[in-house]
Amino acid sequence: MKKGDIIWLTLLAVVALLLALPATHEPIMAETRQHPLIAGFVKFLVLATMGDLLALRIVNGKWQKPVGLIYRSLVWGIIGIGVAIVFEVFSKGVTAAINGGLLPVSRGHIDQIAIAFWISTVMNVTFGPMLMVFHRYADTFIDLADGQFSKFGSVSSETVVKHIDWQEFVCFVLKIQLFLWIPLHTTVFLLPPVYRVLAAASLSIVLGGVLGYAKSRKGKPEENININLNLN
């Protein structure tokens, strides 16, 4: 086990302990209820960035600092804010649609699994792809600017769009959106609302490992990889 492995696992253990110990768990949950957008920003910034680093570790066989790590982390934080908002929007909106008879559920009572499935499905076929486009655009923009703020102004939107591999995006990334994120987010929406954003951020670590392993099996190591892990 390398030094970087120990550091990464230690950080993961610290996060897990903070969430598991009653002395820290309750304050964290209280802060989540009081300031959900700030909490969403922090959770995704930390956990999703760890997922990105893990994916690079698996693909390249060593720990690497990706280009523009700070900016990539900030993008994850912004995504965390978006997730905190849309989870609330789609939870209440889809539930209202079910109550109005617009979506089918089991007769006699509203089945919780059916509710979670419909929330996840509607969210991932509407908001999800747009979020993934934003994430891919942001990552490509950071790559083209070599992660330097001073070069941001020299990167045009046209250049970013031309550098995105849209075929790979549609054929691979959107398949993940439909066939992986819908079932995963179904489990997320079975949790109490206060835990949902945290669970979604935590999935970024798991999916980072899975996609990193899949990419390494293809024998295509890259210095920087853009893996969309949020609703991504």
C-alpha positions as CSV (number, residue, x, y, z in Angstrom):
1,M,0.0,0.0,0.0
2,K,1.4,3.4,-1.1
3,K,1.5,6.5,1.0
4,G,-1.2,8.1,-1.1
5,D,-3.5,5.1,-0.4
6,I,-3.0,5.5,3.3
7,I,-3.8,9.3,3.1
8,W,-6.9,8.7,1.0
9,L,-8.2,5.9,3.2
10,T,-7.5,7.9,6.3
11,L,-9.5,10.8,4.9
12,L,-12.4,8.5,4.1
13,A,-12.2,7.0,7.6
14,V,-12.4,10.5,9.1
15,V,-15.4,11.4,7.1
16,A,-17.1,8.1,8.0
17,L,-16.4,8.6,11.7
18,L,-17.7,12.1,11.7
19,L,-21.0,10.8,10.3
20,A,-21.1,7.7,12.5
21,L,-20.2,9.2,16.0
22,P,-23.3,10.6,17.8
23,A,-21.3,13.6,19.0
24,T,-20.6,14.8,15.4
25,H,-23.5,13.1,13.5
26,E,-26.2,15.2,15.1
27,P,-24.6,18.6,14.5
28,I,-23.8,17.7,10.9
29,M,-27.4,16.6,10.3
30,A,-28.7,19.8,12.1
31,E,-26.5,21.9,9.9
32,T,-27.8,20.1,6.8
33,R,-31.4,20.9,7.8
34,Q,-30.6,24.5,8.5
35,H,-28.3,25.2,5.6
36,P,-29.0,22.5,2.9
37,L,-27.2,24.4,0.0
38,I,-24.0,24.9,1.9
39,A,-24.1,21.3,3.1
40,G,-24.6,20.1,-0.4
41,F,-21.7,22.2,-1.7
42,V,-19.3,20.8,1.0
43,K,-20.4,17.2,0.7
44,F,-20.0,17.0,-3.1
45,L,-16.8,19.1,-3.0
46,V,-15.1,16.6,-0.6
47,L,-16.6,13.2,-1.5
48,A,-17.0,13.6,-5.3
49,T,-13.4,15.0,-5.5
50,M,-12.2,11.9,-3.6
51,G,-14.1,9.8,-6.2
52,D,-12.2,11.6,-9.1
53,L,-8.9,11.0,-7.4
54,L,-9.7,7.4,-6.9
55,A,-10.6,6.9,-10.5
56,L,-7.2,8.5,-11.6
57,R,-5.4,6.2,-9.1
58,I,-7.0,3.1,-10.6
59,V,-6.5,4.1,-14.2
60,N,-2.9,5.3,-13.9
61,G,-1.7,3.0,-11.1
62,K,-0.6,6.0,-9.0
63,W,-2.0,9.0,-7.3
64,Q,-2.0,12.1,-9.4
65,K,-3.2,15.7,-9.0
66,P,-5.5,16.4,-12.0
67,V,-5.2,19.6,-13.9
68,G,-7.2,22.4,-12.1
69,L,-8.0,20.3,-9.1
70,I,-9.3,23.3,-7.1
71,Y,-11.6,24.3,-10.0
72,R,-12.8,20.8,-10.5
73,S,-13.7,20.6,-6.8
74,L,-15.6,23.9,-7.0
75,V,-17.5,22.5,-10.0
76,W,-18.5,19.5,-7.8
77,G,-19.5,21.9,-5.1
78,I,-21.8,23.8,-7.5
79,I,-23.3,20.5,-8.6
80,G,-23.9,19.7,-4.9
81,I,-26.0,22.9,-4.6
82,G,-27.9,21.9,-7.7
83,V,-28.5,18.4,-6.4
84,A,-29.8,19.8,-3.1
85,I,-32.3,21.9,-4.9
86,V,-33.5,19.4,-7.5
87,F,-33.9,16.6,-5.0
88,E,-36.5,18.7,-3.2
89,V,-38.1,19.9,-6.5
90,F,-38.4,16.4,-8.0
91,S,-39.4,14.7,-4.7
92,K,-42.3,17.0,-4.2
93,G,-43.2,17.4,-7.9
94,V,-43.3,13.7,-8.7
95,T,-45.1,12.9,-5.5
96,A,-47.8,15.4,-6.5
97,A,-48.0,13.8,-9.9
98,I,-48.5,10.4,-8.4
99,N,-51.2,11.8,-6.0
100,G,-52.8,13.3,-9.1
101,G,-52.9,9.9,-10.9
102,L,-50.4,10.9,-13.5
103,L,-48.0,8.1,-12.7
104,P,-48.9,4.5,-11.8
105,V,-48.3,3.0,-8.3
106,S,-49.7,-0.1,-6.6
107,R,-53.4,0.0,-5.8
108,G,-54.7,0.6,-2.3
109,H,-51.6,2.5,-1.1
110,I,-48.8,4.6,-2.4
111,D,-45.8,2.2,-2.5
112,Q,-42.6,3.8,-1.3
113,I,-40.4,2.0,-3.8
114,A,-42.6,3.1,-6.7
115,I,-42.4,6.7,-5.5
116,A,-38.6,6.5,-5.2
117,F,-38.4,4.9,-8.7
118,W,-40.5,7.5,-10.3
119,I,-38.6,10.4,-8.7
120,S,-35.3,8.9,-9.8
121,T,-36.6,8.2,-13.3
122,V,-38.1,11.6,-14.0
123,M,-35.1,13.4,-12.6
124,N,-32.6,11.3,-14.5
125,V,-34.3,11.6,-17.9
126,T,-34.8,15.4,-17.6
127,F,-32.4,17.2,-15.3
128,G,-29.7,14.5,-15.3
129,P,-28.5,14.7,-18.9
130,M,-28.3,18.5,-18.7
131,L,-26.3,18.3,-15.5
132,M,-23.9,15.9,-17.2
133,V,-23.5,18.2,-20.2
134,F,-22.6,21.0,-17.7
135,H,-20.1,18.8,-16.0
136,R,-18.5,17.7,-19.2
137,Y,-18.3,21.3,-20.4
138,A,-16.8,22.5,-17.2
139,D,-14.1,19.7,-17.1
140,T,-13.2,20.3,-20.7
141,F,-13.0,24.1,-20.2
142,I,-10.6,23.5,-17.2
143,D,-8.5,21.1,-19.3
144,L,-8.2,23.6,-22.2
145,A,-7.1,26.3,-19.8
146,D,-4.5,24.0,-18.3
147,G,-6.2,24.6,-14.9
148,Q,-5.0,28.2,-14.8
149,F,-7.3,31.0,-14.0
150,S,-5.3,33.4,-16.1
151,K,-6.2,31.4,-19.2
152,F,-9.9,31.1,-18.6
153,G,-10.6,34.2,-20.8
154,S,-8.8,32.7,-23.8
155,V,-11.0,29.6,-24.0
156,S,-14.1,30.1,-26.0
157,S,-17.3,28.2,-25.8
158,E,-17.0,27.1,-29.4
159,T,-13.6,25.6,-28.6
160,V,-14.9,23.7,-25.6
161,V,-17.8,22.3,-27.6
162,K,-15.5,21.1,-30.4
163,H,-13.2,19.3,-28.0
164,I,-16.0,17.3,-26.3
165,D,-16.3,13.8,-27.6
166,W,-20.1,13.8,-28.1
167,Q,-20.2,10.3,-29.5
168,E,-18.7,8.9,-26.4
169,F,-20.9,11.2,-24.3
170,V,-24.1,9.9,-25.9
171,C,-23.2,6.3,-26.3
172,F,-21.5,5.7,-22.9
173,V,-22.2,8.5,-20.4
174,L,-26.0,8.7,-21.1
175,K,-26.3,5.0,-20.8
176,I,-24.8,5.3,-17.3
177,Q,-27.4,7.9,-16.7
178,L,-30.3,5.6,-17.6
179,F,-29.1,2.2,-16.5
180,L,-27.0,2.9,-13.5
181,W,-28.2,6.2,-11.9
182,I,-31.9,5.4,-12.1
183,P,-31.6,2.3,-9.8
184,L,-29.0,3.9,-7.6
185,H,-31.0,7.1,-7.0
186,T,-34.1,4.9,-6.4
187,T,-32.3,3.6,-3.3
188,V,-31.3,7.2,-2.4
189,F,-34.9,8.4,-2.5
190,L,-35.9,5.6,-0.1
191,L,-33.8,7.4,2.6
192,P,-35.0,10.2,4.8
193,P,-34.6,13.6,3.0
194,V,-31.8,14.7,5.3
195,Y,-29.6,11.9,4.1
196,R,-30.2,12.0,0.4
197,V,-27.6,14.5,-0.8
198,L,-25.0,12.8,1.4
199,A,-25.8,9.5,-0.1
200,A,-25.7,10.9,-3.6
201,A,-22.3,12.4,-2.9
202,S,-21.0,9.1,-1.4
203,L,-22.0,7.3,-4.5
204,S,-19.5,9.4,-6.4
205,I,-16.7,7.5,-4.6
206,V,-18.1,4.1,-5.4
207,L,-18.8,5.0,-9.0
208,G,-15.4,6.6,-9.4
209,G,-13.8,3.3,-8.4
210,V,-16.1,1.3,-10.7
211,L,-15.5,3.5,-13.7
212,G,-11.8,3.8,-13.0
213,Y,-11.5,0.0,-12.9
214,A,-13.5,-0.4,-16.1
215,K,-11.3,2.2,-17.9
216,S,-8.1,0.5,-16.7
217,R,-9.3,-2.8,-18.0
218,K,-9.5,-1.2,-21.5
219,G,-5.8,-0.4,-21.3
220,K,-6.3,3.3,-22.0
221,P,-4.6,5.2,-19.2
222,E,-4.9,9.0,-19.5
223,E,-3.3,11.8,-17.6
224,N,-6.7,13.4,-17.1
225,I,-10.0,11.6,-17.3
226,N,-13.4,13.3,-17.3
227,I,-15.8,10.9,-15.5
228,N,-19.2,12.4,-14.7
229,L,-20.3,10.8,-11.4
230,N,-23.2,13.0,-10.0
231,L,-26.7,12.3,-11.4
232,N,-23.6,11.9,-13.4
